[in-house]
């Protein structure tokens, strides 16, 4: 049976843990507010860019060769960009996207799969597995900027243009709410052609290209890929803060419940000890009384 000192030591240990989890929750909440504002501001821009790109590609027609980033290839070489966090203590945030990416890698109908891992968790996970890691990026989340997305996107776009890979897919956690982050997969290269829905404002628009469709698409397509990567990084960052905030809130509540249970155990043990001491005193007094009478 645990002694009073053991129970007191456990209570102090849980209280220290509770202070840490509460502080981590507050830090994550403050960072989440800024990250959420960034991603909510970026979504309309990326969505409109995707819509405009679909219209431009559709309006280009079939004349001439397609842009290299639009060229559909039949080769089996696939590259997967996997985005996770550098740190844990965020519930199932990292494990969900890692499990989803592992399923996609295993079900790929090719053995020529290479990986680009973003975040220490993805790097450590795939280091112990038989797939080739072409590049990793870690240690930049606290100072995330557009330059990080540009560097990453330019790297795999150059590989695609150099005919080293035939497909590039992006996997990350999409931020839905503080409590919900959904793993998603997006094909980045070749850039998929989207059909413009009938009835939309830009449906059937006949664009006049100046200086020309090749020059405009040559500038817009790489910009689109970079922005898609930047959005994925921001979505993942906001999702990480939301997941950590939720996990730390649950941990703080669990610590509070454990302290209550330990406090009850401590009070019971203390009461039993006092009762035992009183019984010993009464028993000793009774024995002295009986001895005096004898």
C-alpha positions, -999 to +999 in steps of 0.1 A: +000+000+000+013+035-009+024+056+020+013+092+026+047+104+014+043+084-019+008+098-025+020+134-018+049+129-042+025+117-069+002+147-063+031+171-067+042+154-098+008+155-114+004+192-104+037+200-122+025+182-153-008+201-151+010+234-150+030+224-181-001+212-201-020+244-192+008+266-203+012+247-236-026+250-242-024+288-238+006+291-261-011+270-287-042+291-285-023+323-290-004+309-320-036+294-334-053+327-336-026+342-359-023+310-380-061+308-384-062+344-396-035+337-422-051+306-436-086+322-438-070+351-457-052+328-481-080+305-490-100+329-513-068+338-532-058+302-538-094+292-548-097+321-572-063+313-587-073+277-593-106+289-609-087+314-631-061+288-641-089+263-651-104+290-673-071+299-689-062+263-696-096+256-711-095+287-731-061+278-746-077+251-767-057+223-783-035+244-805+002+238-799+020+217-773+007+220-737+029+236-710+054+211-695+036+213-661+004+202-678+018+173-697+003+140-688+028+112-686+024+075-683+056+067-664+055+050-630+078+074-611+058+090-583+070+115-557+050+122-526+054+153-504+043+146-468+038+174-443+038+168-406+049+188-375+083+189-359+069+182-324+044+158-309+019+162-280-008+171-306-031+141-303-035+121-336-024+150-358+008+135-371-002+098-369-033+104-391-014+119-420+014+094-417-010+065-417-028+079-447+005+085-466+017+050-458-015+036-472-011+056-504+026+046-508+018+009-503-011+010-528+008+029-555+011+007-586+048+013-588+080+006-569+096+038-581+083+060-552+104+088-537+095+110-508+099+146-498+092+149-460+084+181-442+086+180-405+107+160-381+079+135-374+076+125-411+114+123-414+118+101-384+089+079-395+101+072-430+138+069-421+130+035-407+112+023-438+125+012-472+115+042-494+139+068-506+138+103-490+149+128-517+148+158-493+136+168-459+127+202-444+126+207-406+130+235-381+112+263-399+076+261-386+080+290-360+091+313-389+070+300-417+072+322-448+063+321-485+100+315-493+098+281-477+070+270-500+088+285-530+120+266-522+101+233-518+079+238-549+108+249-571+127+218-560+101+192-572+090+213-602+126+212-614+127+174-610+095+172-630+108+194-657+140+174-658+119+143-664+131+127-631+095+121-618+062+117-636+037+126-607+039+147-576+013+144-548+010+165-517-004+151-484-011+173-454-037+180-426-064+204-437-076+227-409-113+225-405-118+237-369-099+237-336-110+201-330-110+187-366-080+183-389-086+162-420-058+145-439-060+152-476-041+143-508-037+167-537-021+160-571+003+189-578+020+177-610+010+173-637-014+201-628-049+186-633-072+203-658-104+215-642-137+220-660-155+253-654-190+247-641-218+260-662-236+290-648-205+305-631-194+340-637-164+330-657-180+301-677-175+305-714-153+336-711-131+341-741-098+355-729-075+377-749-039+368-740-014+396-739+015+390-747+004+354-752-010+322-736+025+306-734+040+335-715+011+339-691+008+302-683+045+300-680+043+325-652+010+315-637+015+277-634+046+278-612+030+305-591-001+283-587+020+253-575+040+274-551+007+289-536-007+254-533+023+243-513+022+275-492-015+270-484-008+233-474+020+245-450-003+271-435-032+246-432-009+221-415+005+248-391-030+259-380-041+223-377-011+215-355-019+244-331-056+234-330-047+197-323-022+206-296-046+230-279-073+203-278-048+176-266-034+199-239-069+208-227-078+171-224-045+164-206-051+193-182-086+179-174-072+144-169-045+158-146-072+176-126-092+144-123-061+124-112-053+150-085-088+146-071-085+108-070-051+110-053-064+136-028-092+112-018-066+084-015-044+107+006-072+117+029-083+081+034-048+069+041-043+098+066-076+090+083-067+054+086-033+063+101-049+087+126-075+061+136-048+034+140-028+058+163-058+065+184-066+028+187-030+022+198-032+050+224-066+037+237-053+002+238-022+013+257-042+033+282-065+004+288-036-020+294-021+005+320-055+007+337-058-030+339-023-034+352-029-008+379-061-026+390-042-058+392 
